[in-house]
Amino acid sequence: MEEEHLSAKEAAHKAMADISGPVVAIALVLAAVFVPAGFLPGIVGKLYQQFAITIAISVLISAFVALSLTPALCSLFLKPHHIK
């Protein structure tokens, strides 16, 4: 913000442009790992099914929050710092 003289909203937008790709990639990789584990047969498969669904849904909710609500909150908290 100080170096490029950006407002809080512009700084949050610029930071999200850099970080949104990795957040989406991590969410997709974790979903790709845990969703197939939910289709294992047998007693162990039933245990993994509950675990896999829980983890996959929580990862997707976390990615949604990281991409939508967190930047809005950061733009409210960021304040320019003036050195005297």
Biopython code that builds the backbone (N, CA, C, O; Angstrom):
import numpy as np
from Bio.PDB.StructureBuilder import StructureBuilder

atoms = [
    (1, "MET", "N", (0.816, -1.179, 0.000)),
    (1, "MET", "CA", (0.000, 0.000, 0.000)),
    (1, "MET", "C", (0.870, 1.257, 0.000)),
    (1, "MET", "O", (0.571, 2.235, -0.684)),
    (2, "GLU", "N", (1.945, 1.211, 0.775)),
    (2, "GLU", "CA", (2.783, 2.392, 0.875)),
    (2, "GLU", "C", (3.617, 2.610, -0.387)),
    (2, "GLU", "O", (3.744, 3.737, -0.866)),
    (3, "GLU", "N", (4.181, 1.533, -0.919)),
    (3, "GLU", "CA", (5.070, 1.664, -2.060)),
    (3, "GLU", "C", (4.328, 2.058, -3.330)),
    (3, "GLU", "O", (4.819, 2.876, -4.108)),
    (4, "GLU", "N", (3.154, 1.484, -3.544)),
    (4, "GLU", "CA", (2.402, 1.745, -4.768)),
    (4, "GLU", "C", (1.259, 2.722, -4.570)),
    (4, "GLU", "O", (0.509, 3.002, -5.505)),
    (5, "HIS", "N", (1.120, 3.247, -3.344)),
    (5, "HIS", "CA", (0.080, 4.233, -3.008)),
    (5, "HIS", "C", (-1.310, 3.727, -3.409)),
    (5, "HIS", "O", (-2.037, 4.372, -4.165)),
    (6, "LEU", "N", (-1.646, 2.566, -2.881)),
    (6, "LEU", "CA", (-2.938, 1.945, -3.167)),
    (6, "LEU", "C", (-3.895, 2.137, -1.993)),
    (6, "LEU", "O", (-3.478, 2.247, -0.840)),
    (7, "SER", "N", (-5.166, 2.174, -2.311)),
    (7, "SER", "CA", (-6.164, 2.178, -1.240)),
    (7, "SER", "C", (-6.274, 0.759, -0.683)),
    (7, "SER", "O", (-5.703, -0.183, -1.232)),
    (8, "ALA", "N", (-7.009, 0.624, 0.404)),
    (8, "ALA", "CA", (-7.161, -0.694, 1.024)),
    (8, "ALA", "C", (-7.870, -1.657, 0.079)),
    (8, "ALA", "O", (-7.495, -2.826, -0.011)),
    (9, "LYS", "N", (-8.883, -1.180, -0.621)),
    (9, "LYS", "CA", (-9.626, -2.036, -1.544)),
    (9, "LYS", "C", (-8.741, -2.464, -2.714)),
    (9, "LYS", "O", (-8.773, -3.627, -3.117)),
    (10, "GLU", "N", (-7.956, -1.542, -3.260)),
    (10, "GLU", "CA", (-7.073, -1.882, -4.375)),
    (10, "GLU", "C", (-5.976, -2.850, -3.943)),
    (10, "GLU", "O", (-5.611, -3.752, -4.696)),
    (11, "ALA", "N", (-5.447, -2.664, -2.724)),
    (11, "ALA", "CA", (-4.403, -3.559, -2.219)),
    (11, "ALA", "C", (-4.943, -4.978, -2.010)),
    (11, "ALA", "O", (-4.270, -5.957, -2.331)),
    (12, "ALA", "N", (-6.155, -5.077, -1.474)),
    (12, "ALA", "CA", (-6.755, -6.396, -1.293)),
    (12, "ALA", "C", (-7.023, -7.053, -2.641)),
    (12, "ALA", "O", (-6.820, -8.258, -2.793)),
    (13, "HIS", "N", (-7.472, -6.283, -3.612)),
    (13, "HIS", "CA", (-7.741, -6.826, -4.950)),
    (13, "HIS", "C", (-6.449, -7.305, -5.608)),
    (13, "HIS", "O", (-6.424, -8.367, -6.230)),
    (14, "LYS", "N", (-5.379, -6.527, -5.472)),
    (14, "LYS", "CA", (-4.101, -6.923, -6.069)),
    (14, "LYS", "C", (-3.534, -8.174, -5.394)),
    (14, "LYS", "O", (-2.978, -9.044, -6.065)),
    (15, "ALA", "N", (-3.672, -8.264, -4.080)),
    (15, "ALA", "CA", (-3.187, -9.448, -3.365)),
    (15, "ALA", "C", (-3.985, -10.681, -3.770)),
    (15, "ALA", "O", (-3.414, -11.762, -3.919)),
    (16, "MET", "N", (-5.293, -10.537, -3.950)),
    (16, "MET", "CA", (-6.114, -11.677, -4.343)),
    (16, "MET", "C", (-5.817, -12.118, -5.765)),
    (16, "MET", "O", (-5.988, -13.292, -6.092)),
    (17, "ALA", "N", (-5.381, -11.209, -6.608)),
    (17, "ALA", "CA", (-5.002, -11.605, -7.966)),
    (17, "ALA", "C", (-3.803, -12.556, -7.932)),
    (17, "ALA", "O", (-3.680, -13.442, -8.778)),
    (18, "ASP", "N", (-2.923, -12.363, -6.948)),
    (18, "ASP", "CA", (-1.750, -13.219, -6.823)),
    (18, "ASP", "C", (-2.054, -14.545, -6.132)),
    (18, "ASP", "O", (-1.411, -15.552, -6.430)),
    (19, "ILE", "N", (-3.003, -14.565, -5.232)),
    (19, "ILE", "CA", (-3.196, -15.744, -4.384)),
    (19, "ILE", "C", (-4.388, -16.606, -4.780)),
    (19, "ILE", "O", (-4.497, -17.739, -4.310)),
    (20, "SER", "N", (-5.275, -16.114, -5.620)),
    (20, "SER", "CA", (-6.488, -16.876, -5.927)),
    (20, "SER", "C", (-6.200, -18.173, -6.687)),
    (20, "SER", "O", (-6.879, -19.175, -6.462)),
    (21, "GLY", "N", (-5.228, -18.174, -7.563)),
    (21, "GLY", "CA", (-4.874, -19.388, -8.303)),
    (21, "GLY", "C", (-4.421, -20.524, -7.394)),
    (21, "GLY", "O", (-4.937, -21.636, -7.504)),
    (22, "PRO", "N", (-3.464, -20.268, -6.495)),
    (22, "PRO", "CA", (-3.056, -21.341, -5.577)),
    (22, "PRO", "C", (-4.163, -21.812, -4.640)),
    (22, "PRO", "O", (-4.212, -22.995, -4.304)),
    (23, "VAL", "N", (-5.050, -20.923, -4.211)),
    (23, "VAL", "CA", (-6.147, -21.335, -3.333)),
    (23, "VAL", "C", (-7.080, -22.296, -4.068)),
    (23, "VAL", "O", (-7.490, -23.315, -3.514)),
    (24, "VAL", "N", (-7.411, -21.968, -5.309)),
    (24, "VAL", "CA", (-8.270, -22.845, -6.102)),
    (24, "VAL", "C", (-7.575, -24.180, -6.368)),
    (24, "VAL", "O", (-8.203, -25.236, -6.289)),
    (25, "ALA", "N", (-6.288, -24.133, -6.681)),
    (25, "ALA", "CA", (-5.537, -25.364, -6.957)),
    (25, "ALA", "C", (-5.487, -26.278, -5.735)),
    (25, "ALA", "O", (-5.678, -27.488, -5.858)),
    (26, "ILE", "N", (-5.233, -25.709, -4.566)),
    (26, "ILE", "CA", (-5.178, -26.515, -3.345)),
    (26, "ILE", "C", (-6.538, -27.145, -3.061)),
    (26, "ILE", "O", (-6.611, -28.318, -2.696)),
    (27, "ALA", "N", (-7.613, -26.377, -3.226)),
    (27, "ALA", "CA", (-8.952, -26.911, -2.978)),
    (27, "ALA", "C", (-9.272, -28.052, -3.938)),
    (27, "ALA", "O", (-9.833, -29.069, -3.529)),
    (28, "LEU", "N", (-8.924, -27.893, -5.196)),
    (28, "LEU", "CA", (-9.203, -28.948, -6.173)),
    (28, "LEU", "C", (-8.367, -30.202, -5.925)),
    (28, "LEU", "O", (-8.867, -31.318, -6.071)),
    (29, "VAL", "N", (-7.109, -30.029, -5.554)),
    (29, "VAL", "CA", (-6.250, -31.190, -5.280)),
    (29, "VAL", "C", (-6.752, -31.945, -4.058)),
    (29, "VAL", "O", (-6.829, -33.174, -4.082)),
    (30, "LEU", "N", (-7.091, -31.234, -2.996)),
    (30, "LEU", "CA", (-7.600, -31.917, -1.809)),
    (30, "LEU", "C", (-8.924, -32.616, -2.080)),
    (30, "LEU", "O", (-9.155, -33.722, -1.591)),
    (31, "ALA", "N", (-9.791, -31.981, -2.854)),
    (31, "ALA", "CA", (-11.044, -32.631, -3.217)),
    (31, "ALA", "C", (-10.776, -33.868, -4.078)),
    (31, "ALA", "O", (-11.437, -34.893, -3.916)),
    (32, "ALA", "N", (-9.810, -33.771, -4.987)),
    (32, "ALA", "CA", (-9.481, -34.907, -5.854)),
    (32, "ALA", "C", (-8.869, -36.060, -5.069)),
    (32, "ALA", "O", (-8.947, -37.211, -5.499)),
    (33, "VAL", "N", (-8.268, -35.768, -3.932)),
    (33, "VAL", "CA", (-7.687, -36.823, -3.109)),
    (33, "VAL", "C", (-8.755, -37.479, -2.233)),
    (33, "VAL", "O", (-8.795, -38.703, -2.113)),
    (34, "PHE", "N", (-9.610, -36.675, -1.628)),
    (34, "PHE", "CA", (-10.537, -37.210, -0.636)),
    (34, "PHE", "C", (-11.826, -37.757, -1.226)),
    (34, "PHE", "O", (-12.390, -38.698, -0.667)),
    (35, "VAL", "N", (-12.312, -37.212, -2.321)),
    (35, "VAL", "CA", (-13.573, -37.695, -2.896)),
    (35, "VAL", "C", (-13.469, -39.154, -3.351)),
    (35, "VAL", "O", (-14.377, -39.927, -3.045)),
    (36, "PRO", "N", (-12.423, -39.577, -4.061)),
    (36, "PRO", "CA", (-12.342, -41.000, -4.436)),
    (36, "PRO", "C", (-12.223, -41.943, -3.234)),
    (36, "PRO", "O", (-12.622, -43.104, -3.318)),
    (37, "ALA", "N", (-11.679, -41.453, -2.125)),
    (37, "ALA", "CA", (-11.583, -42.301, -0.936)),
    (37, "ALA", "C", (-12.963, -42.622, -0.384)),
    (37, "ALA", "O", (-13.119, -43.596, 0.353)),
    (38, "GLY", "N", (-13.950, -41.835, -0.722)),
    (38, "GLY", "CA", (-15.305, -42.092, -0.263)),
    (38, "GLY", "C", (-15.980, -43.240, -0.974)),
    (38, "GLY", "O", (-17.054, -43.675, -0.560)),
    (39, "PHE", "N", (-15.376, -43.742, -2.034)),
    (39, "PHE", "CA", (-15.977, -44.835, -2.806)),
    (39, "PHE", "C", (-15.321, -46.186, -2.543)),
    (39, "PHE", "O", (-15.533, -47.126, -3.309)),
    (40, "LEU", "N", (-14.534, -46.303, -1.483)),
    (40, "LEU", "CA", (-13.918, -47.586, -1.148)),
    (40, "LEU", "C", (-14.985, -48.542, -0.617)),
    (40, "LEU", "O", (-15.875, -48.126, 0.125)),
    (41, "PRO", "N", (-14.903, -49.800, -0.987)),
    (41, "PRO", "CA", (-15.911, -50.763, -0.516)),
    (41, "PRO", "C", (-15.602, -51.282, 0.888)),
    (41, "PRO", "O", (-14.488, -51.128, 1.389)),
    (42, "GLY", "N", (-16.592, -51.889, 1.502)),
    (42, "GLY", "CA", (-16.404, -52.561, 2.783)),
    (42, "GLY", "C", (-16.600, -51.650, 3.982)),
    (42, "GLY", "O", (-17.053, -50.510, 3.871)),
    (43, "ILE", "N", (-16.235, -52.208, 5.142)),
    (43, "ILE", "CA", (-16.398, -51.485, 6.399)),
    (43, "ILE", "C", (-15.463, -50.276, 6.449)),
    (43, "ILE", "O", (-15.856, -49.198, 6.894)),
    (44, "VAL", "N", (-14.233, -50.463, 5.992)),
    (44, "VAL", "CA", (-13.283, -49.356, 5.963)),
    (44, "VAL", "C", (-13.776, -48.264, 5.019)),
    (44, "VAL", "O", (-13.582, -47.076, 5.277)),
    (45, "GLY", "N", (-14.408, -48.669, 3.938)),
    (45, "GLY", "CA", (-14.958, -47.704, 2.995)),
    (45, "GLY", "C", (-16.043, -46.847, 3.610)),
    (45, "GLY", "O", (-16.138, -45.658, 3.307)),
    (46, "LYS", "N", (-16.865, -47.430, 4.470)),
    (46, "LYS", "CA", (-17.910, -46.653, 5.151)),
    (46, "LYS", "C", (-17.295, -45.591, 6.064)),
    (46, "LYS", "O", (-17.777, -44.461, 6.129)),
    (47, "LEU", "N", (-16.229, -45.968, 6.765)),
    (47, "LEU", "CA", (-15.545, -45.010, 7.626)),
    (47, "LEU", "C", (-14.908, -43.908, 6.791)),
    (47, "LEU", "O", (-15.045, -42.728, 7.115)),
    (48, "TYR", "N", (-14.213, -44.280, 5.720)),
    (48, "TYR", "CA", (-13.588, -43.291, 4.847)),
    (48, "TYR", "C", (-14.620, -42.427, 4.142)),
    (48, "TYR", "O", (-14.356, -41.261, 3.852)),
    (49, "GLN", "N", (-15.804, -42.991, 3.861)),
    (49, "GLN", "CA", (-16.831, -42.231, 3.168)),
    (49, "GLN", "C", (-17.257, -41.024, 4.000)),
    (49, "GLN", "O", (-17.354, -39.916, 3.472)),
    (50, "GLN", "N", (-17.505, -41.219, 5.263)),
    (50, "GLN", "CA", (-17.901, -40.105, 6.128)),
    (50, "GLN", "C", (-16.770, -39.097, 6.269)),
    (50, "GLN", "O", (-16.997, -37.888, 6.228)),
    (51, "PHE", "N", (-15.560, -39.596, 6.436)),
    (51, "PHE", "CA", (-14.400, -38.726, 6.573)),
    (51, "PHE", "C", (-14.153, -37.943, 5.287)),
    (51, "PHE", "O", (-13.891, -36.741, 5.333)),
    (52, "ALA", "N", (-14.234, -38.612, 4.150)),
    (52, "ALA", "CA", (-13.954, -37.966, 2.868)),
    (52, "ALA", "C", (-14.966, -36.885, 2.541)),
    (52, "ALA", "O", (-14.598, -35.811, 2.066)),
    (53, "ILE", "N", (-16.230, -37.158, 2.788)),
    (53, "ILE", "CA", (-17.261, -36.150, 2.514)),
    (53, "ILE", "C", (-17.072, -34.935, 3.406)),
    (53, "ILE", "O", (-17.200, -33.800, 2.949)),
    (54, "THR", "N", (-16.769, -35.169, 4.669)),
    (54, "THR", "CA", (-16.559, -34.062, 5.607)),
    (54, "THR", "C", (-15.383, -33.198, 5.189)),
    (54, "THR", "O", (-15.491, -31.972, 5.160)),
    (55, "ILE", "N", (-14.269, -33.823, 4.868)),
    (55, "ILE", "CA", (-13.074, -33.065, 4.472)),
    (55, "ILE", "C", (-13.301, -32.347, 3.157)),
    (55, "ILE", "O", (-12.930, -31.180, 3.035)),
    (56, "ALA", "N", (-13.897, -32.997, 2.168)),
    (56, "ALA", "CA", (-14.109, -32.368, 0.861)),
    (56, "ALA", "C", (-15.028, -31.156, 0.973)),
    (56, "ALA", "O", (-14.756, -30.119, 0.369)),
    (57, "ILE", "N", (-16.096, -31.270, 1.727)),
    (57, "ILE", "CA", (-17.015, -30.137, 1.875)),
    (57, "ILE", "C", (-16.354, -29.006, 2.648)),
    (57, "ILE", "O", (-16.518, -27.838, 2.299)),
    (58, "SER", "N", (-15.609, -29.343, 3.693)),
    (58, "SER", "CA", (-14.948, -28.288, 4.466)),
    (58, "SER", "C", (-13.874, -27.572, 3.649)),
    (58, "SER", "O", (-13.686, -26.366, 3.811)),
    (59, "VAL", "N", (-13.170, -28.284, 2.782)),
    (59, "VAL", "CA", (-12.169, -27.653, 1.916)),
    (59, "VAL", "C", (-12.849, -26.706, 0.931)),
    (59, "VAL", "O", (-12.347, -25.609, 0.684)),
    (60, "LEU", "N", (-13.972, -27.111, 0.370)),
    (60, "LEU", "CA", (-14.674, -26.242, -0.576)),
    (60, "LEU", "C", (-15.248, -25.000, 0.115)),
    (60, "LEU", "O", (-15.203, -23.904, -0.443)),
    (61, "ILE", "N", (-15.780, -25.168, 1.314)),
    (61, "ILE", "CA", (-16.268, -24.008, 2.065)),
    (61, "ILE", "C", (-15.112, -23.075, 2.413)),
    (61, "ILE", "O", (-15.242, -21.855, 2.314)),
    (62, "SER", "N", (-14.002, -23.643, 2.814)),
    (62, "SER", "CA", (-12.826, -22.838, 3.147)),
    (62, "SER", "C", (-12.312, -22.062, 1.938)),
    (62, "SER", "O", (-11.926, -20.901, 2.067)),
    (63, "ALA", "N", (-12.305, -22.689, 0.772)),
    (63, "ALA", "CA", (-11.865, -21.991, -0.446)),
    (63, "ALA", "C", (-12.824, -20.865, -0.796)),
    (63, "ALA", "O", (-12.391, -19.790, -1.212)),
    (64, "PHE", "N", (-14.128, -21.098, -0.632)),
    (64, "PHE", "CA", (-15.105, -20.044, -0.896)),
    (64, "PHE", "C", (-14.887, -18.853, 0.033)),
    (64, "PHE", "O", (-14.917, -17.704, -0.409)),
    (65, "VAL", "N", (-14.669, -19.122, 1.305)),
    (65, "VAL", "CA", (-14.434, -18.045, 2.272)),
    (65, "VAL", "C", (-13.138, -17.317, 1.947)),
    (65, "VAL", "O", (-13.081, -16.089, 2.011)),
    (66, "ALA", "N", (-12.100, -18.066, 1.599)),
    (66, "ALA", "CA", (-10.811, -17.442, 1.292)),
    (66, "ALA", "C", (-10.872, -16.565, 0.052)),
    (66, "ALA", "O", (-10.142, -15.579, -0.046)),
    (67, "LEU", "N", (-11.734, -16.911, -0.895)),
    (67, "LEU", "CA", (-11.816, -16.143, -2.133)),
    (67, "LEU", "C", (-12.843, -15.022, -2.090)),
    (67, "LEU", "O", (-12.778, -14.111, -2.915)),
    (68, "SER", "N", (-13.770, -15.057, -1.174)),
    (68, "SER", "CA", (-14.829, -14.047, -1.190)),
    (68, "SER", "C", (-14.868, -13.193, 0.072)),
    (68, "SER", "O", (-14.809, -11.967, -0.017)),
    (69, "LEU", "N", (-14.962, -13.802, 1.220)),
    (69, "LEU", "CA", (-15.171, -13.040, 2.442)),
    (69, "LEU", "C", (-13.881, -12.468, 3.025)),
    (69, "LEU", "O", (-13.888, -11.356, 3.552)),
    (70, "THR", "N", (-12.790, -13.196, 2.943)),
    (70, "THR", "CA", (-11.532, -12.727, 3.520)),
    (70, "THR", "C", (-11.007, -11.455, 2.852)),
    (70, "THR", "O", (-10.579, -10.551, 3.569)),
    (71, "PRO", "N", (-11.015, -11.333, 1.520)),
    (71, "PRO", "CA", (-10.559, -10.072, 0.924)),
    (71, "PRO", "C", (-11.419, -8.875, 1.333)),
    (71, "PRO", "O", (-10.905, -7.773, 1.525)),
    (72, "ALA", "N", (-12.722, -9.096, 1.463)),
    (72, "ALA", "CA", (-13.588, -8.001, 1.897)),
    (72, "ALA", "C", (-13.248, -7.570, 3.317)),
    (72, "ALA", "O", (-13.229, -6.378, 3.621)),
    (73, "LEU", "N", (-12.981, -8.537, 4.182)),
    (73, "LEU", "CA", (-12.607, -8.224, 5.555)),
    (73, "LEU", "C", (-11.252, -7.525, 5.605)),
    (73, "LEU", "O", (-11.063, -6.592, 6.386)),
    (74, "CYS", "N", (-10.311, -7.969, 4.778)),
    (74, "CYS", "CA", (-8.991, -7.329, 4.744)),
    (74, "CYS", "C", (-9.082, -5.889, 4.262)),
    (74, "CYS", "O", (-8.370, -5.019, 4.763)),
    (75, "SER", "N", (-9.947, -5.637, 3.301)),
    (75, "SER", "CA", (-10.073, -4.252, 2.819)),
    (75, "SER", "C", (-10.667, -3.347, 3.890)),
    (75, "SER", "O", (-10.453, -2.135, 3.861)),
    (76, "LEU", "N", (-11.408, -3.918, 4.832)),
    (76, "LEU", "CA", (-11.919, -3.111, 5.937)),
    (76, "LEU", "C", (-10.850, -2.873, 7.008)),
    (76, "LEU", "O", (-10.819, -1.808, 7.624)),
    (77, "PHE", "N", (-9.972, -3.863, 7.232)),
    (77, "PHE", "CA", (-8.968, -3.752, 8.286)),
    (77, "PHE", "C", (-7.715, -2.991, 7.852)),
    (77, "PHE", "O", (-7.068, -2.360, 8.688)),
    (78, "LEU", "N", (-7.361, -3.035, 6.582)),
    (78, "LEU", "CA", (-6.126, -2.398, 6.134)),
    (78, "LEU", "C", (-6.243, -0.892, 6.238)),
    (78, "LEU", "O", (-7.228, -0.294, 5.804)),
    (79, "LYS", "N", (-5.224, -0.293, 6.818)),
    (79, "LYS", "CA", (-5.154, 1.159, 6.932)),
    (79, "LYS", "C", (-3.774, 1.601, 6.448)),
    (79, "LYS", "O", (-2.779, 0.925, 6.708)),
    (80, "PRO", "N", (-3.712, 2.724, 5.753)),
    (80, "PRO", "CA", (-2.391, 3.202, 5.328)),
    (80, "PRO", "C", (-1.556, 3.606, 6.548)),
    (80, "PRO", "O", (-2.083, 4.160, 7.513)),
    (81, "HIS", "N", (-0.272, 3.330, 6.497)),
    (81, "HIS", "CA", (0.633, 3.613, 7.585)),
    (81, "HIS", "C", (1.529, 4.768, 7.165)),
    (81, "HIS", "O", (2.304, 4.643, 6.217)),
    (82, "HIS", "N", (1.428, 5.865, 7.851)),
    (82, "HIS", "CA", (2.233, 7.047, 7.529)),
    (82, "HIS", "C", (3.372, 7.162, 8.518)),
    (82, "HIS", "O", (3.151, 7.213, 9.728)),
    (83, "ILE", "N", (4.597, 7.204, 8.003)),
    (83, "ILE", "CA", (5.787, 7.341, 8.847)),
    (83, "ILE", "C", (6.113, 8.823, 8.958)),
    (83, "ILE", "O", (6.182, 9.539, 7.959)),
    (84, "LYS", "N", (6.311, 9.268, 10.196)),
    (84, "LYS", "CA", (6.617, 10.696, 10.433)),
    (84, "LYS", "C", (8.083, 10.945, 10.408)),
    (84, "LYS", "O", (8.519, 12.081, 10.587)),
]
sb = StructureBuilder()
sb.init_structure("model")
sb.init_model(0)
sb.init_chain("A")
sb.init_seg("    ")
for serial, (resi, resn, name, xyz) in enumerate(atoms, 1):
    if name == "N":
        sb.init_residue(resn, " ", resi, " ")
    sb.init_atom(name, np.array(xyz, "f"), 0.0, 1.0, " ", f" {name:<3s}", serial, name[0])
structure = sb.get_structure()
